[in-house]
Amino acid sequence: MTNHSEPAGLTGEAKITLRTAGELAEALPYLLGFRPDDSIVLVALHKGRFGGRVRLGIPERTEDWQAVARQMAQCLIGECERRDGHPDSVVAFLCQDAPAPGPDAGRRVMQRLRPLAQLLRTECGGLDVPVTEALCLSEGRYWSYCCARAECCPADGNVIATDGTSVMAATAAFAGIRVRESLGRMRARLAPLEAALVTDQRSALDAAAMDLVPRILTGTSREEVEAATLDLARLVMRRLADAPGADDALTADLRDDELLAHDEAASLILGLQDRVTRDRAAEWMEGEEAVHALRLWRALARRCVSPYGEYAAAPLALVGWVSWSLGDTVEADQALEMALGADPRYVFARLLNEARAEGLDPEPVRRSLRARRTDPDGDLDSDLGQDQGSETPAGEIDDASTSAGGGDGARPSAVAVPGGAADPGVSRAARGLEAALRRRGERRPGAGTRPARAGARAPRRPMEPRRPRRQRSRGDG
């Protein structure tokens, strides 16, 4: 569920009044920052202004609609009361295209979702907040569940304005509001590859794991593995920076995939499983350096093919962190959701998710990571004003053995980068997040966190009999 508590709508001096259902339907992508698909969206109103909003994917089973409607109503209204006071009313949106297009496809979707709209109205009303408008958006048209007048709400629906010439579009452009692609397309940029590259990438991951195990057993230091990983990442980032630009995201991602060799991707993916190495990589968070790093982290997330799905938590968390640092909260939320889908226990992603939910500024973490560059051995407490965090200690290698390769598809156990005497044992970035969250909680008692988001279903973990386990010897911060 995506729960935004910051003021929705247009910023600065650019303001616009929405009076009709059509204007509300057109405004929704601008309120969210992306075009919702297969989504329930509730938006609170406070004295005529947009307030908090929540979004959740529409459950396939109608038996789940009641529970979902109750959860969303309680989440939105409870969070609004905690932050901005009791909302005056709610606007509900049901966004879903038909599985098979046709002349009456949108209307059929609207009719099928009508009981869900009624449940949302009932649950919000039960919390003393009326739903003043409930809209279905499907196949480029909208229908109102609250208006039965044929002159303004015909049975065939009304067309949603998308030509970019309306007052809403002009005001959004003036305010600098950018509408991203749909969530499905956004998540597809971060999902594991499903093309011919999968077999080669899996083989490269197998080979990289088999190469790293002997190095661990012969005493390769953590610092050596970290240095090799970061040097390779810098090399690939320079290669990406020198590549010509692309007009669209799909073309850009295909080009980046071509510039990243399978063995390079495998080495980087395994190297980033060490949380200290990941924190060093997280220092690439500003300016052009961050732009190129973000491209690399996206490409690495796409290379975490089955059965290495859990390994995607590290690059996805880095996508979330860099996107947030650059101000792109939409991609940050989706990447963090996918990171927790890959590994729900990944501490860095969980803390980033909580920080985003609390509306924290990323600057305290940036400041800590900048200090790490200038003073690698400095005291984090002086940077953040808090005691040490509680991440899992490093250096506990519970299984670095390998299975014999053979025709039965046996795979090596996941590899942990070895700890050593110089291992700080605690992730600097995670400690920075914990400090910021703690200070926020001290200033605002009773602070809660955003419930788990499910705007688009998290990728399921691959179920294979000998799937490698990602070692947790250095913790999951």
C-alpha positions as CSV (number, residue, x, y, z in Angstrom):
1,M,0.0,0.0,0.0
2,T,1.4,3.4,-0.9
3,N,0.6,5.9,1.8
4,H,1.5,9.6,1.0
5,S,1.1,12.1,3.8
6,E,2.7,15.1,2.2
7,P,0.2,17.5,0.5
8,A,-1.0,16.2,-2.8
9,G,-1.5,18.2,-5.9
10,L,0.3,21.1,-7.3
11,T,3.1,22.9,-5.5
12,G,4.3,26.5,-5.0
13,E,2.0,29.2,-6.4
14,A,0.4,26.9,-9.0
15,K,-3.0,26.0,-7.8
16,I,-6.1,24.7,-9.5
17,T,-9.6,24.0,-8.4
18,L,-11.2,20.7,-9.5
19,R,-14.9,20.8,-9.7
20,T,-16.1,17.9,-11.9
21,A,-15.6,14.1,-11.9
22,G,-13.7,14.5,-15.2
23,E,-11.3,16.9,-13.7
24,L,-10.7,14.5,-10.8
25,A,-10.1,11.6,-13.2
26,E,-7.6,13.7,-15.2
27,A,-5.8,14.9,-12.1
28,L,-5.1,11.5,-10.6
29,P,-1.8,10.8,-12.3
30,Y,-0.6,14.3,-11.3
31,L,-1.6,13.7,-7.7
32,L,0.3,10.4,-7.5
33,G,3.2,11.2,-9.9
34,F,2.5,8.1,-12.0
35,R,-0.4,6.5,-14.0
36,P,-2.0,3.9,-11.7
37,D,-3.0,0.6,-13.2
38,D,-4.9,-2.1,-11.4
39,S,-5.2,0.1,-8.3
40,I,-7.5,1.3,-5.6
41,V,-6.7,4.8,-4.6
42,L,-8.2,6.8,-1.8
43,V,-7.5,10.5,-1.4
44,A,-8.5,12.5,1.7
45,L,-9.8,16.0,1.6
46,H,-9.2,18.6,4.3
47,K,-11.1,21.9,4.0
48,G,-11.3,21.4,0.2
49,R,-7.6,20.6,-0.2
50,F,-6.1,17.2,-1.0
51,G,-4.4,15.5,1.9
52,G,-3.1,11.9,2.5
53,R,-3.7,9.1,0.0
54,V,-3.3,5.4,-0.1
55,R,-3.1,3.0,-3.0
56,L,-3.4,-0.8,-3.2
57,G,-3.6,-3.3,-6.0
58,I,-7.1,-4.6,-6.7
59,P,-7.4,-8.1,-5.3
60,E,-8.3,-10.8,-7.8
61,R,-10.6,-12.6,-5.4
62,T,-13.8,-10.8,-4.6
63,E,-13.7,-12.5,-1.2
64,D,-10.8,-10.2,-0.2
65,W,-12.5,-7.0,-1.1
66,Q,-14.2,-6.5,2.3
67,A,-10.9,-6.8,4.2
68,V,-9.0,-4.6,1.7
69,A,-11.7,-1.9,1.9
70,R,-11.6,-1.9,5.7
71,Q,-7.8,-1.8,5.8
72,M,-7.5,1.0,3.4
73,A,-10.1,3.1,5.1
74,Q,-8.5,2.6,8.5
75,C,-5.0,3.3,7.2
76,L,-6.0,6.5,5.4
77,I,-8.2,8.0,8.1
78,G,-6.0,6.9,11.0
79,E,-2.9,8.3,9.4
80,C,-4.7,11.6,8.5
81,E,-5.9,12.0,12.1
82,R,-2.4,11.4,13.4
83,R,-0.8,13.9,11.0
84,D,-3.4,16.5,9.8
85,G,-6.6,15.9,11.8
86,H,-9.8,14.1,10.9
87,P,-10.5,14.4,7.1
88,D,-13.7,16.0,5.9
89,S,-14.2,13.5,3.0
90,V,-12.6,11.0,0.7
91,V,-12.5,10.6,-3.1
92,A,-12.1,6.9,-4.3
93,F,-10.7,5.8,-7.6
94,L,-10.8,2.2,-9.0
95,C,-8.3,2.0,-11.9
96,Q,-8.3,-1.2,-14.1
97,D,-8.2,-1.9,-17.8
98,A,-10.1,-4.9,-19.2
99,P,-8.1,-8.1,-19.9
100,A,-9.4,-8.1,-23.5
101,P,-10.2,-4.8,-25.2
102,G,-13.6,-4.4,-26.8
103,P,-16.4,-1.9,-27.5
104,D,-18.0,-2.4,-24.0
105,A,-14.9,-3.6,-22.1
106,G,-14.6,-0.6,-19.8
107,R,-18.2,-0.6,-18.9
108,R,-18.0,-4.3,-17.9
109,V,-15.0,-3.5,-15.7
110,M,-17.0,-0.7,-14.0
111,Q,-19.9,-3.0,-13.3
112,R,-17.7,-5.8,-11.9
113,L,-16.0,-3.3,-9.5
114,R,-19.2,-1.7,-8.3
115,P,-19.5,-3.8,-5.2
116,L,-15.9,-2.9,-4.3
117,A,-16.7,0.8,-4.6
118,Q,-19.7,0.3,-2.3
119,L,-17.5,-1.4,0.3
120,L,-15.1,1.5,0.2
121,R,-18.0,4.0,0.7
122,T,-19.4,1.9,3.6
123,E,-16.0,1.4,5.4
124,C,-15.1,5.1,5.2
125,G,-18.6,6.1,6.2
126,G,-18.3,3.8,9.2
127,L,-15.4,5.9,10.3
128,D,-17.4,9.1,10.0
129,V,-15.8,10.2,6.7
130,P,-18.1,10.3,3.7
131,V,-16.9,9.3,0.2
132,T,-18.1,12.3,-1.9
133,E,-17.0,10.8,-5.2
134,A,-16.1,7.3,-6.4
135,L,-14.8,6.9,-9.9
136,C,-13.9,3.9,-12.1
137,L,-11.2,4.6,-14.7
138,S,-10.9,2.0,-17.4
139,E,-10.0,1.9,-21.1
140,G,-9.4,5.7,-21.2
141,R,-12.9,6.5,-19.8
142,Y,-14.4,7.2,-16.4
143,W,-17.7,6.4,-14.6
144,S,-19.1,7.8,-11.4
145,Y,-20.5,5.4,-8.8
146,C,-22.1,8.4,-7.0
147,C,-24.0,10.0,-9.8
148,A,-26.9,8.5,-11.8
149,R,-27.7,11.5,-14.1
150,A,-27.4,10.4,-17.7
151,E,-26.7,14.0,-18.8
152,C,-23.4,14.1,-17.0
153,C,-22.6,10.5,-16.4
154,P,-23.8,8.4,-19.4
155,A,-23.8,4.6,-19.3
156,D,-20.9,4.5,-21.7
157,G,-18.8,6.7,-19.5
158,N,-16.8,9.9,-20.4
159,V,-13.5,10.2,-22.1
160,I,-10.6,11.1,-19.8
161,A,-8.7,14.1,-21.3
162,T,-5.1,13.0,-22.2
163,D,-4.1,15.5,-24.9
164,G,-2.1,17.6,-22.5
165,T,-3.9,20.8,-23.4
166,S,-6.3,21.0,-20.4
167,V,-5.9,23.5,-17.6
168,M,-4.8,20.6,-15.4
169,A,-2.0,19.6,-17.7
170,A,-0.9,23.2,-18.3
171,T,-0.8,24.0,-14.5
172,A,1.1,20.8,-13.8
173,A,3.7,21.7,-16.5
174,F,4.1,25.1,-15.0
175,A,4.6,23.6,-11.5
176,G,7.2,21.2,-12.9
177,I,5.2,18.1,-12.1
178,R,6.2,15.0,-14.1
179,V,3.9,12.0,-14.6
180,R,5.8,8.8,-14.7
181,E,4.9,5.7,-16.7
182,S,2.6,3.1,-15.1
183,L,3.7,1.1,-12.1
184,G,3.8,-2.0,-14.2
185,R,6.3,-0.5,-16.6
186,M,8.3,1.0,-13.8
187,R,8.6,-2.3,-12.0
188,A,9.4,-4.1,-15.3
189,R,12.6,-2.0,-15.4
190,L,13.7,-3.7,-12.1
191,A,12.4,-7.2,-12.6
192,P,14.6,-10.2,-13.5
193,L,15.2,-10.8,-17.1
194,E,13.0,-13.3,-18.9
195,A,14.8,-13.5,-22.2
196,A,17.6,-15.5,-23.8
197,L,20.1,-13.8,-21.5
198,V,18.7,-15.7,-18.5
199,T,20.7,-19.0,-19.1
200,D,24.0,-17.2,-19.6
201,Q,23.5,-14.9,-16.6
202,R,22.6,-17.9,-14.4
203,S,25.8,-19.7,-15.5
204,A,27.8,-16.6,-14.8
205,L,26.3,-16.3,-11.3
206,D,27.1,-19.9,-10.7
207,A,30.7,-19.5,-11.8
208,A,31.2,-16.3,-9.7
209,A,29.9,-18.1,-6.6
210,M,32.2,-21.0,-7.2
211,D,35.1,-18.7,-7.7
212,L,34.5,-16.7,-4.5
213,V,34.2,-19.7,-2.2
214,P,37.8,-20.8,-2.6
215,R,39.0,-17.2,-2.1
216,I,37.1,-17.1,1.2
217,L,38.5,-20.4,2.3
218,T,42.1,-19.3,1.5
219,G,41.8,-16.1,3.5
220,T,41.0,-13.4,1.0
221,S,40.3,-10.2,3.0
222,R,37.0,-8.4,2.9
223,E,38.8,-5.3,1.9
224,E,40.2,-7.0,-1.2
225,V,36.8,-8.1,-2.3
226,E,35.3,-4.7,-1.6
227,A,38.0,-2.9,-3.6
228,A,37.5,-5.3,-6.6
229,T,33.8,-4.8,-6.5
230,L,33.9,-1.0,-6.3
231,D,36.6,-0.7,-9.0
232,L,34.5,-2.9,-11.3
233,A,31.4,-0.8,-10.6
234,R,33.3,2.4,-11.4
235,L,34.5,0.9,-14.7
236,V,31.0,0.0,-15.7
237,M,29.6,3.4,-14.7
238,R,32.1,5.1,-16.9
239,R,31.1,2.8,-19.7
240,L,27.4,3.7,-19.2
241,A,28.3,7.4,-19.0
242,D,30.1,7.3,-22.3
243,A,27.2,5.6,-24.1
244,P,24.9,7.8,-26.3
245,G,21.5,8.8,-24.8
246,A,18.2,7.1,-25.5
247,D,14.8,8.5,-26.2
248,D,12.8,6.2,-24.0
249,A,13.3,4.0,-20.9
250,L,13.0,0.7,-22.7
251,T,15.7,1.6,-25.3
252,A,17.9,2.9,-22.5
253,D,17.6,-0.3,-20.5
254,L,18.3,-2.5,-23.5
255,R,21.4,-0.5,-24.2
256,D,22.6,-0.7,-20.6
257,D,22.1,-4.5,-20.6
258,E,24.3,-4.7,-23.7
259,L,27.0,-2.7,-22.0
260,L,27.1,-5.0,-19.0
261,A,28.8,-8.4,-19.4
262,H,27.4,-11.5,-17.6
263,D,30.5,-12.1,-15.6
264,E,30.7,-8.4,-14.6
265,A,27.1,-8.4,-13.4
266,A,27.6,-11.6,-11.5
267,S,30.7,-10.3,-9.7
268,L,29.0,-7.1,-8.8
269,I,25.8,-8.8,-7.5
270,L,27.8,-11.1,-5.3
271,G,30.1,-8.3,-4.1
272,L,27.2,-6.1,-3.1
273,Q,25.9,-8.8,-0.7
274,D,28.5,-7.4,1.7
275,R,26.7,-4.6,3.5
276,V,29.9,-2.5,4.0
277,T,30.6,-2.7,0.3
278,R,27.0,-1.8,-0.4
279,D,27.3,1.3,1.9
280,R,30.4,2.4,-0.1
281,A,28.4,2.0,-3.3
282,A,25.6,4.0,-1.7
283,E,28.0,7.0,-1.5
284,W,27.3,7.5,-5.3
285,M,24.1,9.4,-4.5
286,E,24.4,12.9,-5.9
287,G,24.8,14.6,-9.2
288,E,25.9,12.8,-12.4
289,E,27.6,10.1,-10.4
290,A,24.2,9.2,-9.0
291,V,22.5,9.1,-12.4
292,H,25.0,6.6,-13.7
293,A,25.0,4.5,-10.5
294,L,21.2,4.3,-10.7
295,R,21.5,2.9,-14.2
296,L,23.9,0.3,-13.0
297,W,21.8,-0.7,-10.0
298,R,18.7,-1.1,-12.2
299,A,20.7,-3.3,-14.6
300,L,22.0,-5.5,-11.7
301,A,18.5,-6.0,-10.4
302,R,17.5,-7.2,-13.8
303,R,20.4,-9.7,-13.7
304,C,19.3,-11.4,-10.5
305,V,17.6,-14.2,-12.4
306,S,16.2,-17.4,-10.8
307,P,17.3,-18.9,-8.6
308,Y,19.3,-15.9,-7.4
309,G,16.2,-13.8,-6.7
310,E,17.1,-12.9,-3.1
311,Y,20.3,-11.4,-4.2
312,A,18.3,-8.6,-5.9
313,A,17.6,-7.0,-2.4
314,A,20.9,-5.2,-2.5
315,P,20.8,-3.6,-5.9
316,L,17.0,-2.8,-5.5
317,A,17.7,-1.2,-2.1
318,L,20.4,0.9,-3.8
319,V,17.9,1.9,-6.5
320,G,15.5,3.0,-3.8
321,W,18.1,4.9,-1.9
322,V,19.6,6.8,-4.9
323,S,16.1,7.5,-6.4
324,W,15.0,9.0,-3.0
325,S,18.3,11.0,-2.7
326,L,17.6,12.4,-6.2
327,G,14.0,13.3,-5.3
328,D,12.3,10.6,-7.2
329,T,10.1,9.1,-4.5
330,V,7.9,7.2,-6.9
331,E,10.7,4.9,-8.2
332,A,12.1,4.8,-4.6
333,D,8.9,3.4,-3.2
334,Q,8.6,0.8,-6.0
335,A,12.2,-0.3,-5.7
336,L,12.0,-0.7,-1.9
337,E,8.8,-2.7,-2.2
338,M,10.5,-5.0,-4.6
339,A,13.6,-5.3,-2.4
340,L,11.4,-6.4,0.5
341,G,9.6,-8.8,-1.8
342,A,13.0,-10.3,-2.7
343,D,14.1,-10.5,1.0
344,P,11.6,-9.3,3.7
345,R,14.4,-9.3,6.3
346,Y,16.8,-7.0,4.4
347,V,17.3,-4.3,7.1
348,F,18.6,-1.5,4.8
349,A,15.5,-1.7,2.6
350,R,13.2,-1.9,5.6
351,L,14.8,1.2,7.2
352,L,14.6,3.1,4.0
353,N,11.0,2.1,3.6
354,E,10.2,3.4,7.1
355,A,12.1,6.6,6.5
356,R,10.1,7.2,3.4
357,A,6.9,6.5,5.2
358,E,7.8,8.9,8.0
359,G,8.5,11.7,5.4
360,L,12.1,12.0,6.5
361,D,14.7,14.0,4.6
362,P,17.5,11.9,3.1
363,E,20.1,14.5,4.0
364,P,21.2,13.0,7.4
365,V,22.1,9.7,5.6
366,R,23.8,11.6,2.8
367,R,25.8,13.6,5.4
368,S,26.9,10.4,7.1
369,L,28.0,8.8,3.8
370,R,29.8,11.9,2.8
371,A,31.7,11.8,6.1
372,R,32.6,8.1,5.3
373,R,34.4,9.3,2.2
374,T,36.6,11.9,4.0
375,D,37.0,10.0,7.3
376,P,36.6,6.2,6.8
377,D,37.5,5.5,10.4
378,G,35.5,8.4,11.9
379,D,33.0,7.9,14.7
380,L,29.4,7.7,13.4
381,D,28.0,8.8,16.7
382,S,29.5,12.3,16.1
383,D,27.8,12.5,12.7
384,L,24.4,11.4,13.8
385,G,24.2,12.0,17.5
386,Q,23.1,8.5,18.5
387,D,24.4,5.3,19.9
388,Q,25.3,2.4,17.8
389,G,22.6,0.5,15.9
390,S,21.6,-3.1,16.3
391,E,22.6,-4.8,13.1
392,T,23.6,-8.4,13.0
393,P,27.4,-8.8,13.9
394,A,29.6,-9.8,11.0
395,G,31.9,-12.7,10.7
396,E,29.5,-15.6,11.2
397,I,30.0,-17.9,8.2
398,D,27.6,-20.7,8.7
399,D,28.0,-22.6,5.4
400,A,30.4,-21.7,2.6
401,S,30.6,-25.2,1.1
402,T,29.6,-26.0,-2.4
403,S,27.6,-28.7,-4.0
404,A,29.2,-30.8,-6.7
405,G,28.2,-29.6,-10.1
406,G,26.4,-32.1,-12.2
407,G,23.5,-33.0,-14.3
408,D,21.1,-32.8,-11.4
409,G,21.2,-29.0,-11.4
410,A,23.0,-28.7,-8.0
411,R,24.1,-25.2,-7.3
412,P,26.7,-23.7,-4.9
413,S,25.5,-22.3,-1.6
414,A,25.3,-18.6,-1.5
415,V,28.6,-16.9,-0.8
416,A,29.3,-14.4,2.0
417,V,32.1,-11.9,1.6
418,P,34.5,-12.8,4.5
419,G,34.7,-10.6,7.6
420,G,38.0,-9.7,9.2
421,A,39.7,-7.8,11.9
422,A,39.0,-4.5,10.2
423,D,35.3,-5.3,9.7
424,P,33.3,-2.5,11.3
425,G,30.4,-4.9,11.8
426,V,27.7,-2.2,11.5
427,S,26.3,-0.7,8.3
428,R,26.9,3.1,8.4
429,A,23.9,3.8,6.2
430,A,21.6,1.7,8.2
431,R,22.8,3.3,11.4
432,G,22.1,6.7,9.9
433,L,18.6,5.7,9.1
434,E,18.0,4.2,12.5
435,A,19.3,7.5,14.1
436,A,17.0,9.6,11.9
437,L,14.0,7.5,12.6
438,R,14.7,7.5,16.3
439,R,15.0,11.3,16.4
440,R,11.8,11.6,14.5
441,G,10.0,9.2,16.9
442,E,11.3,11.2,19.9
443,R,9.9,14.5,18.4
444,R,6.6,12.9,17.6
445,P,5.5,10.3,20.1
446,G,3.5,7.4,18.7
447,A,4.9,7.7,15.2
448,G,3.9,4.8,13.1
449,T,5.1,3.4,9.8
450,R,3.6,2.8,6.5
451,P,1.9,-0.6,6.1
452,A,3.4,-3.0,3.6
453,R,2.7,-1.7,0.1
454,A,1.1,-3.9,-2.5
455,G,0.3,-1.6,-5.4
456,A,1.6,-4.2,-7.7
457,R,2.3,-7.7,-6.6
458,A,5.8,-8.4,-5.3
459,P,7.7,-10.9,-7.3
460,R,7.4,-14.4,-5.9
461,R,10.6,-16.1,-4.8
462,P,11.6,-18.9,-7.2
463,M,10.9,-22.3,-5.9
464,E,13.6,-24.6,-6.9
465,P,14.8,-27.7,-4.9
466,R,18.5,-26.6,-4.8
467,R,18.2,-22.9,-4.9
468,P,21.2,-21.2,-3.3
469,R,20.8,-19.3,-0.1
470,R,22.3,-15.9,0.2
471,Q,24.6,-16.0,3.2
472,R,23.9,-13.6,6.0
473,S,27.3,-13.8,7.6
474,R,27.7,-10.1,7.4
475,G,24.2,-9.2,8.4
476,D,21.4,-7.8,6.3
477,G,21.8,-4.2,6.9
